């Protein structure tokens, strides 16, 4: 990911803040971007931003980790379970961190040596450690991953990793109940029921490059630019009529105008992909505006937001469609049901907005990408219901 430069920068955050995940020293939701307390960061260049159900993680270019927010399961990795209202350094790290993925109440950290460290809830085996561990406030090594890891992803209650050989591993039982219902009377495959990293079948002829995850689905991007999808299809996010796909299934490239995929992101129930020409496609659930485009249903946005959709609308939404205003986006980030993008140096937001995470001052859902003026974004990230952005410092910062 492109990193913030060493010029002066500000960390802005907005949206849900019940646990202090905005790092502003209080627990009030913020419908506009406001400055986070970044005293602990000491103006260090930021590499990546990420958030979970109620917590936030900042990784610096030097590999340090700063955290804040909800910590009842130890998801901040600070060795205790108290919530933290401003960003604090994770002190126990003796390795350089290069990337992070946040689930609902757990965190995955990827080291520069290809190890995965985890903390937080292990109620569903999402940490990838011994199931006797119910949760951990200390960072634990995922020992079962014997190969070097190059990409990690966290769903609501499951985890994914890509190794340097291009294999994909999955752990956590967050998809198990849906799989059991959909596949009965057939058994649930091992990778959907294991609490320890298990090789995902069906990708042995592919070299996987990157993974991302929804609340109950998985996405894999190969080095050849193909997408493979599996898990729940409740909202058409897998572009099939099957309710559940137990193994990776190729997304037809024809659905993306025949182009290779260069990057992919996932919310809980929607997917965003960018192709080789810079075009951005969205598909999946869209009733909160997650897709950044209006459905041609003849309904008003507020009717769509209320879920008043005809049966015939489902097929249209589950097929990828280009959002033209996002073409050439240099960064995209997905929360649970909202998204951010940087296009031509401008910050855009859309989707679910109950807590003000779209940053426009209202709590009305946003159905098309909307400009957040007054910010010069460098890096963006999302939690389930909040947004964060590293921006070049301006005199108008709130």
Secondary structure as GFF3:
##gff-version 3
##sequence-region A 1 398
A	DSSP	beta_strand	9	15	.	.	.	ID=ss1
A	DSSP	beta_strand	30	35	.	.	.	ID=ss2
A	DSSP	three_ten_helix	39	41	.	.	.	ID=ss3
A	DSSP	beta_strand	46	51	.	.	.	ID=ss4
A	DSSP	beta_strand	55	60	.	.	.	ID=ss5
A	DSSP	beta_strand	65	69	.	.	.	ID=ss6
A	DSSP	beta_strand	84	89	.	.	.	ID=ss7
A	DSSP	beta_strand	97	102	.	.	.	ID=ss8
A	DSSP	beta_strand	106	111	.	.	.	ID=ss9
A	DSSP	beta_strand	116	121	.	.	.	ID=ss10
A	DSSP	beta_strand	135	141	.	.	.	ID=ss11
A	DSSP	beta_strand	149	154	.	.	.	ID=ss12
A	DSSP	beta_strand	159	163	.	.	.	ID=ss13
A	DSSP	beta_strand	168	171	.	.	.	ID=ss14
A	DSSP	alpha_helix	176	183	.	.	.	ID=ss15
A	DSSP	three_ten_helix	190	192	.	.	.	ID=ss16
A	DSSP	beta_strand	198	199	.	.	.	ID=ss17
A	DSSP	beta_strand	208	213	.	.	.	ID=ss18
A	DSSP	beta_strand	217	222	.	.	.	ID=ss19
A	DSSP	beta_strand	227	232	.	.	.	ID=ss20
A	DSSP	beta_strand	244	250	.	.	.	ID=ss21
A	DSSP	three_ten_helix	253	256	.	.	.	ID=ss22
A	DSSP	beta_strand	261	266	.	.	.	ID=ss23
A	DSSP	beta_strand	270	275	.	.	.	ID=ss24
A	DSSP	beta_strand	280	284	.	.	.	ID=ss25
A	DSSP	alpha_helix	301	305	.	.	.	ID=ss26
A	DSSP	alpha_helix	313	317	.	.	.	ID=ss27
A	DSSP	beta_strand	321	322	.	.	.	ID=ss28
A	DSSP	three_ten_helix	324	326	.	.	.	ID=ss29
A	DSSP	beta_strand	331	334	.	.	.	ID=ss30
A	DSSP	beta_strand	338	343	.	.	.	ID=ss31
A	DSSP	beta_strand	346	351	.	.	.	ID=ss32
A	DSSP	beta_strand	366	372	.	.	.	ID=ss33
A	DSSP	beta_strand	377	382	.	.	.	ID=ss34
A	DSSP	beta_strand	386	392	.	.	.	ID=ss35
###
